[in-house]
Amino acid sequence: MDTYFSSNNALLVQIGLKVKSRRIAANLTQKQLSEQAGVALSAVGNIEKGQNSSLLTLIQVLRTIKSLDLLEPFFREEEISPIAYAEALRKNATPKRVRNKNNQHPSKPLSSW
């Protein structure tokens, strides 16, 4: 399923089906889930029917059915390619000055020391 070509309502339905599937796998009724999650029974029903629900309610339900793993892509750090990393290092590198101790300024006389 390409989520970008799905309507918002179609995505809600898909989320609801996933939640329902996980709830059944956890061997819970909607009532048991609502009580354990601390949300209204109608809220669980609304999620499973693909109707609008708050994000907080969804998180409470997912936590109860041990399905917070469904949210993990939101928290994944973006990986940087080795080439992009090397370029970033190169841009942030400060140039180093090298002084040649053997080459003194010609206008200064050589010390007698």
C-alpha positions in Angstrom: 0.0 0.0 0.0 1.5 3.3 -1.0 0.4 5.6 1.8 0.9 8.8 -0.3 -1.8 7.8 -2.8 -4.3 6.9 0.0 -6.8 9.3 1.4 -6.6 10.3 5.0 -9.7 8.3 5.7 -8.3 5.3 4.0 -5.2 5.6 6.2 -7.4 5.8 9.3 -9.1 2.6 8.2 -5.8 0.8 7.8 -4.6 2.0 11.2 -7.9 0.8 12.7 -7.5 -2.6 11.1 -3.9 -2.9 12.4 -5.0 -2.0 16.0 -7.9 -4.4 15.8 -5.7 -7.2 14.6 -3.2 -6.5 17.4 -6.0 -6.3 20.0 -7.3 -9.7 18.9 -3.8 -11.2 19.0 -3.5 -9.9 22.6 -6.8 -11.8 23.3 -8.6 -8.7 24.5 -12.1 -7.4 24.0 -12.7 -3.8 23.2 -14.0 -3.3 26.7 -11.0 -4.9 28.3 -8.7 -2.8 26.1 -10.5 0.4 26.9 -10.4 -0.3 30.7 -6.7 -1.2 30.6 -5.8 1.7 28.4 -7.9 4.2 30.4 -9.9 5.3 27.5 -13.6 5.2 26.6 -15.0 2.1 25.0 -16.2 4.3 22.1 -12.7 5.6 21.6 -11.4 2.0 20.9 -14.3 1.4 18.6 -13.7 4.7 16.8 -10.0 3.7 16.2 -10.9 0.3 14.9 -13.6 1.7 12.6 -11.1 4.1 11.1 -12.8 7.2 12.7 -11.0 10.2 14.0 -9.3 9.8 17.4 -6.7 11.7 19.3 -3.1 10.8 19.0 -2.9 10.4 22.8 -5.7 7.9 22.7 -4.0 5.9 20.0 -0.7 5.9 21.9 -2.5 4.7 25.1 -4.2 1.9 23.1 -0.9 0.9 21.3 0.9 0.8 24.6 -1.7 -1.4 26.2 -1.6 -3.9 23.4 2.2 -3.8 23.3 2.3 -2.3 19.9 4.3 0.9 20.3 6.8 -0.7 17.8 4.4 0.6 15.1 5.6 4.1 15.9 9.3 3.3 15.8 9.9 4.8 12.3 9.0 8.2 13.8 11.9 8.0 16.2 14.6 6.5 13.9 17.6 8.8 13.4 18.3 9.7 9.8 21.3 7.9 8.6 24.0 9.9 6.8 25.9 8.5 3.9 29.7 8.1 4.2 30.1 10.6 1.3 27.9 13.2 3.0 29.7 12.7 6.3 33.1 13.2 4.7 31.9 16.3 2.9 30.5 17.7 6.2 33.9 17.0 7.9 35.7 18.7 5.0 33.5 21.8 5.2 34.0 22.1 9.0 37.8 21.5 8.9 39.9 24.6 9.7 43.0 25.1 7.6 46.3 24.5 9.4 49.2 26.9 9.1 52.6 25.5 8.8 55.6 27.7 9.7 59.0 26.9 8.4 61.4 27.6 11.2 64.4 27.5 8.8 63.1 30.2 6.6 63.5 33.6 8.4 62.3 36.9 7.2 65.0 38.4 4.9 64.8 41.9 6.5 65.7 40.6 9.9 69.4 40.2 10.6 70.6 36.9 11.7 71.3 36.7 15.4 74.9 36.2 16.5 73.9 33.7 19.0 
